[in-house]
């Protein structure tokens, strides 16, 4: 009898873990999209330099320019990059997910240097975190 129970619990744990992985990926994607959407647009370089990575924070900059209008979703290249980076994520490994921008002036933008985003991008998005997690968990079978 214990063998059946253990097998059932193992199967349940496996399903739950897959769900946690899916939820974490959805949360990371939504955080990334919201931060990018809130990033002020002048040259598009700041928007284009939001990077997503698993296990280790990426360093350096990328040549991607994203001139999508303020408030719009990231361009397809940024979304493809984020999805690709998150493809290796597995909640079982307890790895961290990083969303970073390594431009020297990103801190100034976050602290209101641009009138387009006087309250920043990351600060506002972090305040929405609880709702983002709820939506992601609710939409994951």
N, C-alpha and C positions, 0 to 999 in steps of 0.2 A: 504494500500500500504506500509506503514511503517513497518508493521509486516513482510511482505515478504522480504523487504530489510534487516531488522534486522536479520531474520533467515538466509538469504544468507551470511551476514557478519559474523554471529556466526559460521556458517559451515566453511567458509573460514578461520577464525581465528583458529578454531580447527584443520584444515588441516595444516596450517602454523606452529602451535605449535608442532604438531606431527613431522613435518619435522625438526624443530629446534632441537627437542630432538634427532632425528636420526642423524642429522649432528653433534651435540655435542658428541654423543657416538662414531661416526666414527672418529672424530678429536681426542678424548681421546685415542682411540685404536691405531691410527696411531702414535700419540706422544709417547705412551708407547712402542710400538714396535720399533720405531726408537731410542729411548733412550736406551732401552735394547740392541739393535743391536750394538750400539756404545760403550757399556760398555766393558772395557778391560776384558779379560778372563785369569785368572790364576787358581784359585781354583773353580771359578764359583759362589762363594758366593755373590759377588757384583751384578752380573747379576741376580741371583735368588732373590735378596731382593728388587727389584723394585715392589712397591705395588700401587694399584689403589683403591681409595675409594670415596664415595659420602658423602657430607655434613661435614665430619670431617676427618682430616688427621689421618691416622693410625699411631700408635706408635709401637715400638718394632721391632723385627726382625723375619724372618721366617727361617726354616731349609731347604728351597728349594735351590738346587744347579743347576745352568744352565751352562753347559760347552759347549753350542753351540759355534761354531767358531765366532770370531769377525766379525761383519757385517751380521751375519745370524739372522733370526727372533728368538724371544723368543721360548723356549720350550713349548710344549702343556699345561703343568701345569700352566705356567705364563699366557698364553692366556686365559685359562679357568677361572683362578682367576680374571683377568681383566674383562672379559665378565660378570661374576657373579656379581662383584662389580658394574658394570655399569647398570645392569638390573633394579636397583631401581631408576635410574636417570630419572627425568622428568623436562624438562625446565620450566614448569609452577611453580615449587617450588622454582626456583632461587637458588638452591643448588650449591655449588662449587664441582668440581671434582678435586681430588688430585692424583698426581703421585709422590710418595716419595720413598726415600731409606734412612733408618735410621741407616745405618752402620756408625761407627765413622770415617772411612777413605774415605767415598764417596766424601767428599769435596776435599780431596787431589787428588783423581782420576779425579774429574771435573776440577781441576786446573793444570792438566798435569803431575801428578806424574808418570803415566804410559806412556811409549813410544808408547804404542798401541793407546792411545787417547790423544795426547799432547794438543789438543784444547778442550778437554772435551767431554761430551755427551749431556748434557742439553743445553749448550750454542749454540752448532751447531744446535740442533733440534729446539730450539726457533727461530733461524734465518730462519728456513724453515716453520714457522707457517702459514704465509699467503698462501703459496702454498698448505699446508695441508688442510686448511679451504676451499680453492677454490675447490680442488678435492672432498672433502667430500660433499660440497654443490651441486656440479655438478652431482655427482652420486646418489643424493637423490631425488626421485620423489616428 
